[in-house]
């Protein structure tokens, strides 16, 4: 019960509101995305190099995907494979301040333009790890 309450509290904190400062998901080409980019020390081209290196280390293969991030979620760039009407939060995440990279495979699906995580997310432990990484750039092991 306590773990569920913590997850709900985290999601409530991360939910997008009318106030731009509380947006959690930033789409390329928007003013908020550009503002978020300027706050990062790691730029998209460096993040892509990190993704290529991380993919090679984890899988032994080259990363197959666009060198432009799909979006920014929290404080991370997301590099992955887009779908036509939605986006699964699967892919390589590179923290915009620390440069740390991690691969996440989740069941979280977003519609393009969505500004917050859906309220019906499952798998508490992986979501907690995911949220911790995209906000802080590190995870508890």
N, CA, C and O atoms as a MOPAC input file, in Angstrom:
PM7 MOZYME 1SCF
protein

 N      0.82200 1    -1.20000 1     0.00000 1
 C      0.00000 1     0.00000 1     0.00000 1
 C      0.86100 1     1.25800 1     0.00000 1
 O      0.56300 1     2.22200 1    -0.70400 1
 N      1.93600 1     1.24200 1     0.79700 1
 C      2.80700 1     2.40900 1     0.85700 1
 C      3.49800 1     2.61800 1    -0.48900 1
 O      3.61100 1     3.74700 1    -0.96600 1
 N      3.96900 1     1.50000 1    -1.11100 1
 C      4.62100 1     1.60400 1    -2.41200 1
 C      3.66200 1     2.18900 1    -3.44600 1
 O      4.05900 1     3.02500 1    -4.25800 1
 N      2.41400 1     1.75700 1    -3.41900 1
 C      1.41800 1     2.27300 1    -4.36300 1
 C      1.22000 1     3.76800 1    -4.13900 1
 O      1.10400 1     4.52800 1    -5.10000 1
 N      1.18100 1     4.19500 1    -2.87700 1
 C      1.00900 1     5.60900 1    -2.55700 1
 C      2.19900 1     6.42900 1    -3.04500 1
 O      2.03200 1     7.54800 1    -3.53200 1
 N      3.38600 1     5.87500 1    -2.91500 1
 C      4.58300 1     6.57500 1    -3.38800 1
 C      4.51700 1     6.76300 1    -4.89500 1
 O      4.82400 1     7.83900 1    -5.40900 1
 N      4.11300 1     5.70300 1    -5.60400 1
 C      4.00000 1     5.80000 1    -7.06100 1
 C      2.97300 1     6.85100 1    -7.44600 1
 O      3.21400 1     7.65900 1    -8.34300 1
 N      1.83900 1     6.84500 1    -6.77900 1
 C      0.81300 1     7.84900 1    -7.08400 1
 C      1.32200 1     9.25700 1    -6.81300 1
 O      1.04900 1    10.17600 1    -7.58400 1
 N      2.05500 1     9.42800 1    -5.73000 1
 C      2.60600 1    10.74400 1    -5.41000 1
 C      3.61500 1    11.18200 1    -6.46500 1
 O      3.62100 1    12.34100 1    -6.87800 1
 N      4.46800 1    10.25500 1    -6.90000 1
 C      5.43200 1    10.57400 1    -7.95500 1
 C      4.72900 1    10.98000 1    -9.23800 1
 O      5.08800 1    11.97500 1    -9.86700 1
 N      3.73100 1    10.20700 1    -9.61800 1
 C      3.01100 1    10.51100 1   -10.85000 1
 C      2.27800 1    11.84000 1   -10.75100 1
 O      2.20000 1    12.59000 1   -11.72400 1
 N      1.74400 1    12.12600 1    -9.57100 1
 C      1.06000 1    13.40800 1    -9.38700 1
 C      2.04900 1    14.56000 1    -9.53100 1
 O      1.72500 1    15.59200 1   -10.11900 1
 N      3.25800 1    14.38200 1    -8.99300 1
 C      4.28000 1    15.42500 1    -9.10900 1
 C      4.71400 1    15.61700 1   -10.55100 1
 O      5.05000 1    16.72900 1   -10.95900 1
 N      4.70900 1    14.54400 1   -11.32000 1
 C      5.21700 1    14.60100 1   -12.67700 1
 C      4.14700 1    14.90800 1   -13.71300 1
 O      4.46600 1    15.12900 1   -14.88100 1
 N      2.89600 1    14.92600 1   -13.30800 1
 C      1.80900 1    15.18000 1   -14.25800 1
 C      1.90600 1    16.59000 1   -14.82000 1
 O      2.23000 1    17.53600 1   -14.10200 1
 N      1.62400 1    16.72000 1   -16.10000 1
 C      1.62400 1    18.03800 1   -16.72500 1
 C      0.39300 1    18.81600 1   -16.30000 1
 O     -0.70000 1    18.26000 1   -16.18400 1
 N      0.57800 1    20.08700 1   -16.07400 1
 C     -0.52200 1    20.97600 1   -15.71300 1
 C     -0.50000 1    22.14200 1   -16.68800 1
 O      0.30500 1    22.16700 1   -17.61900 1
 N     -1.37100 1    23.09100 1   -16.47600 1
 C     -1.40800 1    24.25900 1   -17.34300 1
 C     -0.12600 1    25.07100 1   -17.21700 1
 O      0.29800 1    25.71000 1   -18.18000 1
 N      0.49100 1    25.05300 1   -16.04500 1
 C      1.72400 1    25.77500 1   -15.80300 1
 C      2.85900 1    25.08900 1   -16.57300 1
 O      3.10300 1    23.90000 1   -16.36800 1
 N      3.54700 1    25.80900 1   -17.44500 1
 C      4.61000 1    25.23000 1   -18.26300 1
 C      5.73300 1    24.60900 1   -17.44100 1
 O      6.39400 1    23.68700 1   -17.91900 1
 N      5.96600 1    25.07700 1   -16.23600 1
 C      7.05100 1    24.55800 1   -15.42000 1
 C      6.78400 1    23.13300 1   -14.95800 1
 O      7.71300 1    22.45900 1   -14.51400 1
 N      5.57400 1    22.65800 1   -15.04400 1
 C      5.26700 1    21.30800 1   -14.58200 1
 C      5.16400 1    20.30600 1   -15.72600 1
 O      4.89100 1    19.13100 1   -15.48300 1
 N      5.37400 1    20.74100 1   -16.96300 1
 C      5.36200 1    19.79800 1   -18.07400 1
 C      6.49100 1    18.79700 1   -17.90600 1
 O      7.57900 1    19.15000 1   -17.45200 1
 N      6.23700 1    17.56600 1   -18.26800 1
 C      7.20400 1    16.48300 1   -18.09100 1
 C      7.68200 1    15.93800 1   -19.42600 1
 O      8.76500 1    15.35800 1   -19.50200 1
 N      6.89500 1    16.11200 1   -20.47600 1
 C      7.20800 1    15.57400 1   -21.79300 1
 C      7.25900 1    16.73900 1   -22.77900 1
 O      6.33800 1    17.55100 1   -22.85600 1
 N      8.36100 1    16.79800 1   -23.53100 1
 C      8.60600 1    17.92000 1   -24.41800 1
 C      8.78600 1    17.41200 1   -25.84400 1
 O      9.68400 1    16.61300 1   -26.11200 1
 N      7.94100 1    17.87000 1   -26.75500 1
 C      7.98300 1    17.45200 1   -28.15500 1
 C      8.92700 1    18.33300 1   -28.95900 1
 O      8.94300 1    19.55100 1   -28.77700 1
 N      9.72400 1    17.72400 1   -29.85700 1
 C     10.60400 1    18.51800 1   -30.72000 1
 C      9.80700 1    19.53900 1   -31.53000 1
 O      8.66200 1    19.30700 1   -31.91800 1
 N     10.45300 1    20.66600 1   -31.76600 1
 C      9.81200 1    21.70600 1   -32.56600 1
 C      8.95300 1    22.66400 1   -31.76700 1
 O      8.41900 1    23.62600 1   -32.31900 1
 N      8.81100 1    22.41000 1   -30.45900 1
 C      8.00600 1    23.31500 1   -29.63400 1
 C      8.91700 1    24.26500 1   -28.85900 1
 O     10.10300 1    23.99400 1   -28.67100 1
 N      8.35200 1    25.36400 1   -28.42100 1
 C      9.10900 1    26.34000 1   -27.63500 1
 C      9.61000 1    25.71900 1   -26.32200 1
 O     10.74400 1    25.95700 1   -25.90800 1
 N      8.75900 1    24.92800 1   -25.68400 1
 C      9.16000 1    24.29200 1   -24.41800 1
 C     10.33400 1    23.33100 1   -24.62200 1
 O     11.22300 1    23.24700 1   -23.77400 1
 N     10.33700 1    22.61500 1   -25.73500 1
 C     11.44000 1    21.70400 1   -26.06300 1
 C     12.73900 1    22.49900 1   -26.20400 1
 O     13.77100 1    22.11900 1   -25.65100 1
 N     12.67900 1    23.59600 1   -26.94500 1
 C     13.87000 1    24.42800 1   -27.16100 1
 C     14.37000 1    25.01900 1   -25.84200 1
 O     15.57700 1    25.09800 1   -25.61400 1
 N     13.45000 1    25.43000 1   -24.97900 1
 C     13.84100 1    25.95500 1   -23.66700 1
 C     14.51700 1    24.87400 1   -22.83000 1
 O     15.51800 1    25.12900 1   -22.16000 1
 N     13.96600 1    23.67400 1   -22.87400 1
 C     14.54400 1    22.56500 1   -22.12100 1
 C     15.94600 1    22.24600 1   -22.64900 1
 O     16.86500 1    22.00200 1   -21.86800 1
 N     16.10800 1    22.25000 1   -23.97500 1
 C     17.41400 1    21.98900 1   -24.58800 1
 C     18.48200 1    22.94500 1   -24.07500 1
 O     19.61000 1    22.53600 1   -23.79900 1
 N     18.12800 1    24.20400 1   -23.95200 1
 C     19.12500 1    25.18900 1   -23.51900 1
 C     19.54800 1    24.98300 1   -22.06700 1
 O     20.60500 1    25.46300 1   -21.65800 1
 N     18.73500 1    24.27500 1   -21.28700 1
 C     19.09100 1    24.02900 1   -19.88900 1
 C     20.02500 1    22.82100 1   -19.72700 1
 O     20.59900 1    22.62100 1   -18.65700 1
 N     20.17600 1    22.01800 1   -20.78700 1
 C     21.00800 1    20.81100 1   -20.71400 1
 C     22.47200 1    21.12600 1   -21.01100 1
 O     22.77800 1    21.97600 1   -21.84700 1
 N     23.36400 1    20.43500 1   -20.32100 1
 C     24.79000 1    20.53500 1   -20.63700 1
 C     25.16100 1    19.55100 1   -21.74300 1
 O     26.11500 1    19.78500 1   -22.48500 1
 N     24.41900 1    18.45900 1   -21.86000 1
 C     24.65100 1    17.46400 1   -22.91100 1
 C     23.72700 1    17.80800 1   -24.07800 1
 O     22.50500 1    17.83500 1   -23.92900 1
 N     24.31600 1    18.06500 1   -25.22100 1
 C     23.54500 1    18.43200 1   -26.40500 1
 C     23.14300 1    17.17800 1   -27.18500 1
 O     23.75000 1    16.12300 1   -27.00200 1
 N     22.13400 1    17.27700 1   -28.04900 1
 C     21.61000 1    16.10200 1   -28.74600 1
 C     22.65700 1    15.28600 1   -29.51000 1
 O     22.58300 1    14.05700 1   -29.51200 1
 N     23.62800 1    15.93600 1   -30.15900 1
 C     24.62900 1    15.17600 1   -30.91500 1
 C     25.52200 1    14.35000 1   -29.98900 1
 O     25.88900 1    13.22400 1   -30.32500 1
 N     25.87300 1    14.90400 1   -28.82800 1
 C     26.65200 1    14.14300 1   -27.84200 1
 C     25.82500 1    13.00000 1   -27.26100 1
 O     26.33700 1    11.90600 1   -27.02500 1
 N     24.54900 1    13.26600 1   -27.03700 1
 C     23.65400 1    12.22700 1   -26.50700 1
 C     23.55100 1    11.07200 1   -27.50500 1
 O     23.54400 1     9.90700 1   -27.10700 1
 N     23.47100 1    11.39100 1   -28.79100 1
 C     23.39100 1    10.34200 1   -29.80700 1
 C     24.65900 1     9.49600 1   -29.82900 1
 O     24.58400 1     8.27600 1   -29.97600 1
 N     25.81800 1    10.12600 1   -29.68600 1
 C     27.08200 1     9.37400 1   -29.62400 1
 C     27.07600 1     8.42300 1   -28.43100 1
 O     27.55000 1     7.29100 1   -28.52400 1
 N     26.53900 1     8.89100 1   -27.31900 1
 C     26.43000 1     8.04800 1   -26.12400 1
 C     25.50900 1     6.86800 1   -26.38200 1
 O     25.79500 1     5.75000 1   -25.95200 1
 N     24.39800 1     7.10900 1   -27.08700 1
 C     23.45500 1     6.03800 1   -27.42500 1
 C     24.13600 1     4.99100 1   -28.29100 1
 O     23.99400 1     3.79400 1   -28.04400 1
 N     24.87100 1     5.42800 1   -29.30000 1
 C     25.56200 1     4.47800 1   -30.17700 1
 C     26.53400 1     3.60900 1   -29.38400 1
 O     26.59400 1     2.39500 1   -29.58100 1
 N     27.29400 1     4.23500 1   -28.48700 1
 C     28.26100 1     3.50400 1   -27.67500 1
 C     27.54900 1     2.54400 1   -26.71300 1
 O     27.96100 1     1.39300 1   -26.56300 1
 N     26.48800 1     3.01700 1   -26.06500 1
 C     25.73900 1     2.19700 1   -25.11700 1
 C     25.08600 1     1.00800 1   -25.80800 1
 O     25.12900 1    -0.10900 1   -25.29200 1
 N     24.48700 1     1.23500 1   -26.96300 1
 C     23.84800 1     0.14500 1   -27.71400 1
 C     24.88200 1    -0.91900 1   -28.09000 1
 O     24.62000 1    -2.11600 1   -27.97500 1
 N     26.03000 1    -0.48300 1   -28.52700 1
 C     27.09200 1    -1.42200 1   -28.91900 1
 C     27.54200 1    -2.24400 1   -27.70800 1
 O     27.76000 1    -3.44900 1   -27.82300 1
 N     27.67900 1    -1.59700 1   -26.55400 1
 C     28.09600 1    -2.29300 1   -25.33100 1
 C     27.04100 1    -3.28600 1   -24.85100 1
 O     27.37200 1    -4.40200 1   -24.45100 1
 N     25.77400 1    -2.88000 1   -24.88900 1
 C     24.70300 1    -3.72600 1   -24.36400 1
 C     24.31100 1    -4.86500 1   -25.29300 1
 O     24.02400 1    -5.97200 1   -24.83700 1
 N     24.29800 1    -4.59600 1   -26.59200 1
 C     23.76400 1    -5.58100 1   -27.52800 1
 C     24.78700 1    -6.13400 1   -28.50900 1
 O     24.54700 1    -7.15600 1   -29.15200 1
 N     25.92200 1    -5.46100 1   -28.62400 1
 C     26.90700 1    -5.85800 1   -29.61300 1
 C     26.54900 1    -5.38500 1   -31.01300 1
 O     27.25100 1    -5.69400 1   -31.97600 1
 N     25.45700 1    -4.63400 1   -31.12700 1
 C     24.99200 1    -4.13300 1   -32.42400 1
 C     24.97100 1    -2.61300 1   -32.42800 1
 O     25.01300 1    -1.96200 1   -31.38500 1
 N     24.90500 1    -2.07600 1   -33.63100 1
 C     24.77000 1    -0.63100 1   -33.78400 1
 C     23.33200 1    -0.21600 1   -33.50300 1
 O     22.39800 1    -0.98000 1   -33.75000 1
 N     23.16000 1     0.98200 1   -32.99400 1
 C     21.82700 1     1.53200 1   -32.77200 1
 C     21.18800 1     1.81600 1   -34.11800 1
 O     21.78500 1     2.46200 1   -34.97900 1
 N     19.97300 1     1.32900 1   -34.29000 1
 C     19.21800 1     1.59500 1   -35.51700 1
 C     18.09900 1     2.55600 1   -35.14700 1
 O     17.12200 1     2.17100 1   -34.50500 1
 N     18.24500 1     3.76500 1   -35.54300 1
 C     17.24500 1     4.77100 1   -35.23300 1
 C     17.76300 1     6.13400 1   -35.62400 1
 O     18.92300 1     6.28400 1   -36.00700 1
 N     16.90600 1     7.11600 1   -35.52800 1
 C     17.24700 1     8.46700 1   -35.91500 1
 C     18.22800 1     9.07200 1   -34.92300 1
 O     18.19500 1     8.75200 1   -33.73500 1
 N     19.09900 1     9.94700 1   -35.41200 1
 C     20.03900 1    10.59600 1   -34.50100 1
 C     19.43300 1    11.80000 1   -33.79100 1
 O     20.08400 1    12.43000 1   -32.95700 1
 N     18.19700 1    12.11400 1   -34.12000 1
 C     17.46100 1    13.17400 1   -33.43300 1
 C     16.59000 1    12.53100 1   -32.35500 1
 O     15.88500 1    11.56100 1   -32.63500 1
 N     16.62700 1    13.05400 1   -31.12800 1
 C     15.78100 1    12.47000 1   -30.07900 1
 C     14.29700 1    12.52900 1   -30.47100 1
 O     13.84100 1    13.48500 1   -31.09600 1
 N     13.56200 1    11.48100 1   -30.08600 1
 C     12.11600 1    11.46600 1   -30.33500 1
 C     11.42700 1    12.55300 1   -29.52600 1
 O     10.49300 1    13.20100 1   -29.99800 1
 N     11.89800 1    12.74100 1   -28.30600 1
 C     11.36500 1    13.75400 1   -27.41300 1
 C     12.26100 1    13.85300 1   -26.20500 1
 O     13.22000 1    13.09500 1   -26.05700 1
 N     11.94100 1    14.79500 1   -25.34500 1
 C     12.59300 1    14.88700 1   -24.03600 1
 C     11.53600 1    14.50400 1   -23.02200 1
 O     10.41400 1    15.01100 1   -23.05000 1
 N     11.90500 1    13.60500 1   -22.12900 1
 C     10.99400 1    13.21800 1   -21.05400 1
 C     11.73600 1    13.41600 1   -19.74100 1
 O     12.81000 1    12.85400 1   -19.53100 1
 N     11.15500 1    14.21500 1   -18.86700 1
 C     11.85800 1    14.58900 1   -17.64600 1
 C     13.08600 1    15.38800 1   -18.02500 1
 O     12.97600 1    16.45100 1   -18.63600 1
 N     14.25200 1    14.88500 1   -17.66900 1
 C     15.52100 1    15.51600 1   -18.02300 1
 C     16.32000 1    14.66500 1   -18.99300 1
 O     17.54400 1    14.78100 1   -19.06500 1
 N     15.62900 1    13.80800 1   -19.74100 1
 C     16.31900 1    12.87900 1   -20.64300 1
 C     15.85900 1    13.00400 1   -22.08000 1
 O     14.70000 1    13.29100 1   -22.37800 1
 N     16.82200 1    12.77600 1   -22.95500 1
 C     16.50300 1    12.57500 1   -24.36100 1
 C     16.05700 1    11.12900 1   -24.52200 1
 O     16.61000 1    10.23700 1   -23.87900 1
 N     15.07000 1    10.88900 1   -25.36700 1
 C     14.65600 1     9.53100 1   -25.70500 1
 C     15.00900 1     9.25900 1   -27.16200 1
 O     14.56900 1     9.96600 1   -28.06800 1
 N     15.81500 1     8.21400 1   -27.36700 1
 C     16.13400 1     7.72900 1   -28.70300 1
 C     15.49900 1     6.36000 1   -28.83500 1
 O     15.78700 1     5.46400 1   -28.04200 1
 N     14.64800 1     6.18800 1   -29.81900 1
 C     13.96700 1     4.91400 1   -30.00000 1
 C     13.25500 1     4.88200 1   -31.32800 1
 O     13.56800 1     5.64800 1   -32.23900 1
 N     12.29700 1     3.99100 1   -31.42600 1
 C     11.55400 1     3.81300 1   -32.66900 1
 C     10.13600 1     4.36400 1   -32.51300 1
 O      9.36600 1     3.86800 1   -31.69100 1
 N      9.79300 1     5.37600 1   -33.29000 1
 C      8.43800 1     5.93400 1   -33.19600 1
 C      7.42500 1     5.04300 1   -33.89600 1
 O      7.76600 1     4.26000 1   -34.78200 1
 N      6.19000 1     5.17800 1   -33.48600 1
 C      5.07600 1     4.54100 1   -34.16300 1
 C      4.18400 1     5.65700 1   -34.69000 1
 O      4.33200 1     6.81300 1   -34.29400 1
 N      3.27000 1     5.31900 1   -35.56900 1
 C      2.48400 1     6.35100 1   -36.24800 1
 C      1.60000 1     7.16500 1   -35.29300 1
 O      1.60900 1     8.39400 1   -35.35100 1
 N      0.84600 1     6.50400 1   -34.42300 1
 C     -0.13900 1     7.21100 1   -33.60600 1
 C      0.21800 1     7.27800 1   -32.13100 1
 O     -0.44200 1     7.97600 1   -31.36100 1
 N      1.25800 1     6.55900 1   -31.73300 1
 C      1.63600 1     6.56100 1   -30.32500 1
 C      3.12900 1     6.31000 1   -30.20900 1
 O      3.81100 1     6.01100 1   -31.18900 1
 N      3.60300 1     6.43800 1   -29.01200 1
 C      5.00900 1     6.21700 1   -28.74500 1
 C      5.12900 1     5.35200 1   -27.50200 1
 O      4.64600 1     5.71800 1   -26.43100 1
 N      5.77600 1     4.19900 1   -27.65200 1
 C      6.07200 1     3.38600 1   -26.48200 1
 C      7.36900 1     3.90400 1   -25.88500 1
 O      8.32600 1     4.17700 1   -26.61000 1
 N      7.40100 1     4.03900 1   -24.58400 1
 C      8.60300 1     4.53600 1   -23.93100 1
 C      9.62600 1     3.41800 1   -23.79900 1
 O     10.00400 1     3.01800 1   -22.69800 1
 N     10.05900 1     2.93000 1   -24.94100 1
 C     11.11800 1     1.93800 1   -25.04200 1
 C     12.25600 1     2.59500 1   -25.78200 1
 O     12.04500 1     3.23600 1   -26.81200 1
 N     13.43700 1     2.44600 1   -25.28000 1
 C     14.57500 1     2.99100 1   -26.00000 1
 C     15.67000 1     3.42300 1   -25.06100 1
 O     15.67700 1     3.10900 1   -23.87100 1
 N     16.58400 1     4.14700 1   -25.63600 1
 C     17.73800 1     4.64400 1   -24.89000 1
 C     17.44300 1     6.04500 1   -24.39400 1
 O     17.02700 1     6.92100 1   -25.15400 1
 N     17.66400 1     6.23700 1   -23.11100 1
 C     17.45500 1     7.52100 1   -22.47000 1
 C     18.82100 1     8.05800 1   -22.06100 1
 O     19.61100 1     7.35400 1   -21.43300 1
 N     19.09300 1     9.29900 1   -22.41900 1
 C     20.34500 1     9.94500 1   -22.04700 1
 C     19.99200 1    11.18600 1   -21.24000 1
 O     19.26800 1    12.06300 1   -21.71100 1
 N     20.51000 1    11.24800 1   -20.02000 1
 C     20.21400 1    12.37200 1   -19.14000 1
 C     20.91400 1    13.62100 1   -19.66900 1
 O     22.10700 1    13.59200 1   -19.96900 1
 N     20.17300 1    14.70500 1   -19.78000 1
 C     20.67900 1    15.94100 1   -20.37200 1
 C     21.68000 1    16.69400 1   -19.52500 1
 O     22.35300 1    17.59300 1   -20.02900 1
 N     21.79800 1    16.35500 1   -18.25400 1
 C     22.77100 1    17.02800 1   -17.38900 1
 C     23.95900 1    16.12200 1   -17.06900 1
 O     25.10000 1    16.58300 1   -17.04600 1
 N     23.70200 1    14.84500 1   -16.82500 1
 C     24.79700 1    13.94100 1   -16.42200 1
 C     25.41600 1    13.20200 1   -17.59400 1
 O     26.57600 1    12.79600 1   -17.52000 1
 N     24.66100 1    13.01800 1   -18.68200 1
 C     25.14800 1    12.23000 1   -19.80800 1
 C     25.01700 1    10.73400 1   -19.59600 1
 O     25.38000 1     9.94700 1   -20.47000 1
 N     24.49400 1    10.33300 1   -18.43100 1
 C     24.28200 1     8.90600 1   -18.17900 1
 C     23.24600 1     8.36800 1   -19.15000 1
 O     22.28200 1     9.05400 1   -19.49100 1
 N     23.45100 1     7.13800 1   -19.59000 1
 C     22.52400 1     6.51300 1   -20.53600 1
 C     22.02200 1     5.20200 1   -19.96900 1
 O     22.73400 1     4.49900 1   -19.25100 1
 N     20.78500 1     4.88800 1   -20.30400 1
 C     20.17700 1     3.63400 1   -19.84500 1
 C     19.11800 1     3.22600 1   -20.85200 1
 O     18.43300 1     4.06700 1   -21.43500 1
 N     18.99600 1     1.91200 1   -21.04800 1
 C     17.93500 1     1.38800 1   -21.90200 1
 C     16.76500 1     1.00200 1   -21.02200 1
 O     16.93700 1     0.31700 1   -20.01300 1
 N     15.57900 1     1.43900 1   -21.40100 1
 C     14.36200 1     1.04700 1   -20.69800 1
 C     13.39000 1     0.44000 1   -21.68800 1
 O     13.21400 1     0.93400 1   -22.80200 1
 N     12.76800 1    -0.63300 1   -21.26000 1
 C     11.65900 1    -1.21400 1   -22.01700 1
 C     10.47000 1    -1.21700 1   -21.07700 1
 O     10.45200 1    -1.94700 1   -20.08600 1
 N      9.47800 1    -0.40000 1   -21.38800 1
 C      8.31000 1    -0.26500 1   -20.52300 1
 C      7.05300 1    -0.55400 1   -21.32200 1
 O      7.09500 1    -0.68100 1   -22.54600 1
 N      5.95500 1    -0.65400 1   -20.63100 1
 C      4.65200 1    -0.79500 1   -21.27500 1
 C      3.94700 1     0.55300 1   -21.39400 1
 O      2.77900 1     0.61400 1   -21.77800 1
 N      4.64900 1     1.62200 1   -21.06800 1
 C      4.03800 1     2.94500 1   -21.10300 1
 C      3.89600 1     3.39200 1   -22.56000 1
 O      4.85500 1     3.36700 1   -23.33000 1
 N      2.68300 1     3.79700 1   -22.91300 1
 C      2.41000 1     4.30500 1   -24.25500 1
 C      1.90200 1     5.73200 1   -24.14300 1
 O      1.08300 1     6.05500 1   -23.28100 1
 N      2.40000 1     6.57000 1   -25.02300 1
 C      1.96300 1     7.96100 1   -25.07000 1
 C      1.36000 1     8.25300 1   -26.42600 1
 O      1.74300 1     7.66000 1   -27.43400 1
 N      0.42700 1     9.16000 1   -26.43800 1
 C     -0.04400 1     9.70400 1   -27.70500 1
 C      0.86300 1    10.88800 1   -28.01100 1
 O      1.32900 1    11.56800 1   -27.09700 1
 N      1.11200 1    11.13300 1   -29.27700 1
 C      1.93000 1    12.28200 1   -29.63600 1
 C      1.28000 1    13.54300 1   -29.08000 1
 O      0.07400 1    13.74300 1   -29.21800 1
 N      2.08500 1    14.38600 1   -28.45300 1
 C      1.58000 1    15.62300 1   -27.86600 1
 C      1.20100 1    15.49600 1   -26.40200 1
 O      0.90700 1    16.50300 1   -25.75700 1
 N      1.20200 1    14.29000 1   -25.86100 1
 C      0.86500 1    14.08100 1   -24.44600 1
 C      1.95800 1    14.71300 1   -23.58900 1
 O      3.13800 1    14.61900 1   -23.92900 1
 N      1.58100 1    15.35600 1   -22.48300 1
 C      2.52800 1    16.09900 1   -21.65900 1
 C      2.86300 1    15.44800 1   -20.32900 1
 O      3.71500 1    15.95300 1   -19.59700 1
 N      2.21300 1    14.33500 1   -19.99900 1
 C      2.49500 1    13.67700 1   -18.72400 1
 C      2.36000 1    12.17000 1   -18.89900 1
 O      1.80000 1    11.68700 1   -19.88300 1
 N      2.88400 1    11.44600 1   -17.92500 1
 C      2.74100 1     9.99200 1   -17.95500 1
 C      1.28700 1     9.63100 1   -17.71600 1
 O      0.59700 1    10.32300 1   -16.96700 1
 N      0.80400 1     8.55800 1   -18.34000 1
 C     -0.58500 1     8.15000 1   -18.10500 1
 C     -0.79000 1     7.73100 1   -16.64600 1
 O      0.13400 1     7.25400 1   -15.98700 1
 N     -1.99100 1     7.91400 1   -16.16900 1
 C     -2.28000 1     7.59700 1   -14.76500 1
 C     -2.42400 1     6.10100 1   -14.52200 1
 O     -2.45300 1     5.67400 1   -13.36800 1
 N     -2.51400 1     5.29700 1   -15.57100 1
 C     -2.74300 1     3.86700 1   -15.38400 1
 C     -1.48100 1     3.02700 1   -15.58600 1
 O     -1.57400 1     1.86600 1   -15.98400 1
 N     -0.30200 1     3.59600 1   -15.31600 1
 C      0.92900 1     2.83700 1   -15.51400 1
 C      1.01400 1     1.68100 1   -14.53200 1
 O      0.51200 1     1.75400 1   -13.41000 1
 N      1.66500 1     0.60400 1   -14.98400 1
 C      1.78400 1    -0.61300 1   -14.17400 1
 C      3.24300 1    -0.88400 1   -13.86700 1
 O      4.12100 1    -0.12600 1   -14.28100 1
 N      3.50700 1    -1.96600 1   -13.14000 1
 C      4.85700 1    -2.43100 1   -12.83000 1
 C      5.61200 1    -1.38700 1   -12.00900 1
 O      6.51600 1    -0.71500 1   -12.50600 1
 N      5.22500 1    -1.27100 1   -10.76200 1
 C      5.70600 1    -0.21400 1    -9.88600 1
 C      7.22200 1    -0.08400 1    -9.82500 1
 O      7.74100 1     1.02700 1    -9.92900 1
 N      7.95600 1    -1.20100 1    -9.65800 1
 C      9.40300 1    -1.11700 1    -9.50700 1
 C     10.07700 1    -0.54700 1   -10.74400 1
 O     10.95000 1     0.31500 1   -10.63800 1
 N      9.67400 1    -1.02700 1   -11.92100 1
 C     10.31800 1    -0.51700 1   -13.12900 1
 C      9.92700 1     0.93700 1   -13.38200 1
 O     10.74100 1     1.71000 1   -13.88700 1
 N      8.71400 1     1.32000 1   -13.04500 1
 C      8.29700 1     2.70700 1   -13.23100 1
 C      9.06200 1     3.61200 1   -12.26800 1
 O      9.49200 1     4.70100 1   -12.65100 1
 N      9.23000 1     3.18100 1   -11.05200 1
 C      9.98400 1     3.97300 1   -10.07500 1
 C     11.41600 1     4.17500 1   -10.57100 1
 O     11.94400 1     5.28500 1   -10.50300 1
 N     12.04800 1     3.10900 1   -11.07000 1
 C     13.40900 1     3.19200 1   -11.59500 1
 C     13.45000 1     4.12400 1   -12.79400 1
 O     14.36100 1     4.94300 1   -12.92100 1
 N     12.46300 1     4.00000 1   -13.67400 1
 C     12.37400 1     4.84400 1   -14.85900 1
 C     12.25300 1     6.31500 1   -14.46900 1
 O     12.99800 1     7.15200 1   -14.97900 1
 N     11.32500 1     6.63400 1   -13.57400 1
 C     11.09500 1     8.01600 1   -13.15300 1
 C     12.33900 1     8.57100 1   -12.46900 1
 O     12.71100 1     9.72300 1   -12.69400 1
 N     12.97900 1     7.76200 1   -11.64100 1
 C     14.19000 1     8.20200 1   -10.95700 1
 C     15.28000 1     8.55000 1   -11.96900 1
 O     15.97200 1     9.55600 1   -11.81500 1
 N     15.43300 1     7.72500 1   -12.99800 1
 C     16.47300 1     7.98300 1   -13.98500 1
 C     16.16600 1     9.23300 1   -14.80400 1
 O     17.04600 1    10.07400 1   -14.98900 1
 N     14.94300 1     9.37200 1   -15.29500 1
 C     14.65300 1    10.52100 1   -16.16800 1
 C     14.63900 1    11.83800 1   -15.41500 1
 O     14.72200 1    12.89600 1   -16.04000 1
 N     14.53600 1    11.80800 1   -14.10200 1
 C     14.60000 1    13.04900 1   -13.34400 1
 C     16.00500 1    13.31700 1   -12.80500 1
 O     16.50100 1    14.43900 1   -12.90900 1
 N     16.65300 1    12.29500 1   -12.23000 1
 C     17.96100 1    12.49600 1   -11.59000 1
 C     19.14700 1    12.06700 1   -12.43200 1
 O     20.25100 1    12.57600 1   -12.23700 1
 N     18.94800 1    11.14600 1   -13.36100 1
 C     20.05900 1    10.65800 1   -14.16600 1
 C     20.77000 1     9.46800 1   -13.57300 1
 O     21.75200 1     8.98300 1   -14.13500 1
 N     20.28200 1     8.99100 1   -12.43800 1
 C     20.86400 1     7.81500 1   -11.79500 1
 C     19.73700 1     6.96100 1   -11.24900 1
 O     18.59400 1     7.40700 1   -11.14500 1
 N     20.07400 1     5.72200 1   -10.90100 1
 C     19.09500 1     4.83900 1   -10.26800 1
 C     19.74600 1     4.13900 1    -9.09800 1
 O     20.95800 1     3.92400 1    -9.07900 1
 N     18.93400 1     3.78800 1    -8.12500 1
 C     19.42200 1     2.99600 1    -6.99400 1
 C     19.60100 1     1.56200 1    -7.47600 1
 O     18.71700 1     1.02300 1    -8.14200 1
 N     20.68900 1     0.95700 1    -7.16300 1
 C     20.92300 1    -0.42700 1    -7.60200 1
 C     20.53300 1    -1.39300 1    -6.51800 1
 O     20.65600 1    -2.60500 1    -6.69700 1

